[in-house]
Amino acid sequence: MQENTRSWLLERQLMPADKVAEYADGLCYTDLMAGYYLGAPEEVMQAIADYSAWFFVWDDRHDRDVVHGRASSWRRLRFRLHAALDSPAAHLRHRDPLVAGLADGVARLYAFLPGTWNARFARHFHAVIEAYDREFHNRVEGRIPGVEEYLALRRLTFAHWIWTDLLEASAGCELPVAVRKHPAYRRAALLSQEFAAWYNDLCSLPKELAGDEVHNLGISLIAHEGMTLEEAVEELRRRIEECISEFLVVEKDVLVLADRLDDGTVRGRELGTAVRACLGNMRNWFSSVYWFHHESGRYMVDSWDDRSTPPYVDNEAAGEK
């Protein structure tokens, strides 16, 4: 999978060849997904891994557009991504590799489950793109959102519901609304994603403080709750640990739900099995995210020449030449 994703990044020109050769494997993007969506068919797992690599490259482009004040470049990209999400086939050969890469990624993901799942995935990702736009303007203006505003926005910029949707693709079963919105299932999904987002904030804090960032839970706590850096770090850790302890409680309720769904019918057995698979992978997200942040070159800021400028990024605005 790692080799295939590396080849895909090259083929799609999403990273310069020299940066792919030097950094792609060490960034561990594929490893992160491989530790999350266990049990997925190989074709599904590869599509998720490639989409994940695309997401990180997009995040880096967004960051560089902010740093270099490329507002018009970001605006064009934002609208093109919305269009590619709605009609991927029409954007497979777009001159901006990031647009073409998204088109290829979602076209493959759309092949696995029914159109209702595709429409939900697209709806969730449209919201993510708009959240990135809000983050762009906050960063350009130097505006640090309040804690509650930040937490709501972070659920979108971290794409909580996208990664949760992909659990169903991994399990090969679209879950009905009543299951997805069951309080225990939804709470378990949210807790696994909140852990990931907040642990990411904790590990990104040195890089983001060095880059005068405004989007980090630690930074919001310092700016709006009057905390020192040490107190903010301690509060982040407390929230992260609470995600783990609460998940262990609600996990039991989801297992009860799965048992109830498995009522002896073929459909009931399918749903019960799918819910158990999705829940098991929510649990896997904790360990995979923890491992990723301590192994990926994305967070080893002390080894960078400039703690605010990752060595694996391309400062050019691709597609704008």
N, C-alpha and C positions, 0 to 999 in steps of 0.2 A: 504493500500500500504506500509506504513511504517513497519507494522508487517511482511508483505510478504518479503520485502527487507531484513529485519533483519534475517528472516529465511533463505533466499537465501545466505546471507553472511556466515552464520553458516554452511549450507549444503555444500557450495562450499569451505569452510575452507579458506576464503579470509581474515578473521581477527580472531585472537584468541577469544575463547568464552568469556573470561573475559572482553576483550576490546569491543566486540559487546554489551555485557550486560551493560557496563558502559558508552560507548560513542556513539554507533551507532545512537540512536534517536537524541541525542543532536547535532550531526554533521549536521543534517538537509538535507542530500543529497536528500532524496526522496521529501522533502518539496520543494526544489529548482525546481525540475522537474515538480512537481504537479502545481506549480504556473506559469509554462511556457507553457506546452503543453495542455492547456485547450481544452476540447471538444474531446480529443482522446478517442477511445474505451478503456475499462478497460485493456484488454489484451495488447494493444499497450503501454498504459501508464505504466503498470507494467514492461514491457520489457525495456522501456526507463529508468525507475527509477533504475532498477537493473544494467543496463549498466552504468549509471551515477555513481552508487556506486562503480562498478568495476573500472571506470576511476580514481576516487579519490584514491582508493587503489593502483592502478598502479602508479599514480603520487607519492605516498608516497614511494613505493618500489624504484622507480627511484631516489628519493631524498636520501634515505638511502644508495643505491648503490654508489651514489656520495660521501656522507659523509664518508663512510667506505672504499672508494677506491676499490670497487668491480668491476673492469673493465671487468673481464672475465664473472662474473655473469650477468652483464648488457648486454654484447655482446650476450651471449646465449639466454637471455630472448628476446632481440630484434629480433633475427632470428626466434625464436619459435612463437612470436606474429605475424610476417609476415605470417608464415605457417598456423597458426590457422585461420587467417583472410581469407585466400584463400580456406581452406578446414576445416571448423569448425567441421564437423561430425567426422573427423579422430582425433580430438584433445579433444574430450569431456571427456576423461579419462586420460588426461596427468597428470604426477605426480606433476607438478608444478600447484598449484591451480589457479595461475594467468592466465596461458595459458588455462586451462580447463574452467575457468570462462569467458574468452573472447570468447571461442568457443561456450559456451552455450548462451552467450548474443547475439552474432551476428547471430547465427542460428535462434534464435527467431525473431530478427529484420528482417532477410532476408525473413521471411514467409509472410510479410504484403504487399509488393509491388513487381512489376515485376523484372526480372533479370537485366534489364538495371539500375534500381535504386540500386540494390545490388552491381553491378559492380562499380557504381559511389561512393557509400558509402565506398567500399573496397579501391578504388583508393585514396579517400580522407584520409582514415585512415592509409594506407601505408605511405603517406606523413607525417602524424602526428608522426608516430613511428620514421621516419628518422629525423624529427625535434627534437624529444626528444634525439636522439643520438647526434645531434649537440650541444644541450644544455648540455648534459653530458660532452662532451669534453671541452666546454667553461668553465664549472664550475670546472672541474678537473685542468685545466690549469690556472684558475683564470682570464680568459679573459672576459672582459666586452664588449659586442658588442656595436657598435655605434648606435645612435638613429634609423636611418632608417633601418639598418640591424636588430635591435631588433624588430621593429614594424612588419617587414615582417615575422620574425621567430615566433613572438608571435601569429600571425594569425594561425599558424600551431600548436604551443604547446597548445594554448587554444582551438584548434579544431573548429575554426569558422564554417567551411563548413560542419562538421559532425552534429553539432547542428542545422544548417540550413536545411540539408538533412532531419533530423528527423521531421521537421515541416510538410513535405509532408506525412510521415507515420502517423503523428497525424491527418492530414486532410483526410487521406485515398485516396490520389490522387497523382500520380507522375506527376509533372508539366513538360510540354515540354521545350526543350532547349530555345526556343524563349522567354518564360515567365521567366525562371530562370535567363537568361542573359539580360533581359530587364534592361536598366540602372537604372530605378527607383527601381525596385524590388531588384536588386543586391545591390544597395546603401543602401536601408533600412535594408537589412539583415546584411550588413557589419557594419553599424552604431550601430545596437543593440548588435552585438558581440564585437565591439571595446569598447563600453561602459562597457560591462561586464569584458573584459580583463583588461582594464585600471583601473576600480574600484577595481578589484581584486588586481592589483599591488599596488594601494593606501593602501588598507587594509592589504596587506601582507608585506608592507614595514618594519614595526618594526621587524617582525619575520625574514625577509630575511637579513636585516642589521645585526641582532644578529647572524645569521648563516653565515656571510661572503658570501652572495649570489652575483651572478653577473647578474642574469636574472630578471630584473625589470626595467620598464621604468624610474622610479625615479632614480635608480642607474645609468642607462645610461646617464640621463640628468646631474647628478652630475659629472660623470667621463668625459664625452665628451663635455658638453656644459658649464662647469665651474660653474654650479649652486650650491648654498648652499642647504642644506636639505630643508629649509623653502621655497626657490624658486622652488625647484623641486616639492614639494608637491603642491604649488600654480599652477604650470604649469600642473600637473596631473589633478587637479580640473578643470582648464580651458578647457582642452581637453575633459574631461568627460562631462562637461556642454554643450560643443559644439555638442557632439554626440546627446544629447537630443534635442537641438534646431533645429539641421539640420534634425533629424528624423521626427520631427513634420511637417517640410516642405515637405519632400520627401514622407511621408505617404500619402499625398493628391494625389500625382502623381500615386501612386500604386492603390489607390481607383479608379482613372480614368481608369487605365489599367484594373482593375477588371470589371468595368462597360462596357468597350469596348469588353472584352472577352465574357461577358454575352449577346450574340447576339440573344437570343430567341431559339436557338437549345438546345438539351439535353446536348451535349458536352460543349457548351458555358456556360450553366448554371452551369455545374459541375466545369469548370475551374474558373469561376468568384467566385463561392462559396469557392473553395479551396484557391484561392489567398487571399480573404478576411480573411479566417481563419488563413492562414500563417502570414499575415500582423498583425492581431490582436494579435497573439502570439509573434511576434517580439516585439510589444509594451509591452506585459506582461513580457518579459525578463528583461526589465528595472526594474520594481518593484520587481520581484522575486529575481533578483541578489542583489538589494539594501537590501531587507529584509534579505536574506541569510547571507550576510556579517556582519550583526549586531546581528544575532541570533545564528549562527553556532559556536559551540565550536572550530572550525578549526581556528578561528581568535582571540580567547580570550587569547592572548599570556601573558597578565599580570597575569593570574592565573596559568601559568605553572611554574614548578620548574626551568626549563631551557628554556628560550625564543626561543632557536634555535632547541629544540627537542620536537616535539609534543607528548603528553602523550598517544595518541591513535595509535601510530605506533608500528610496530614490527621490531626490528633491525635485525632479522634473515633474511638470504637470502633463502626464501622458495623455495623448489624444488632443492636445492643444497646439501641437507643432504645425 
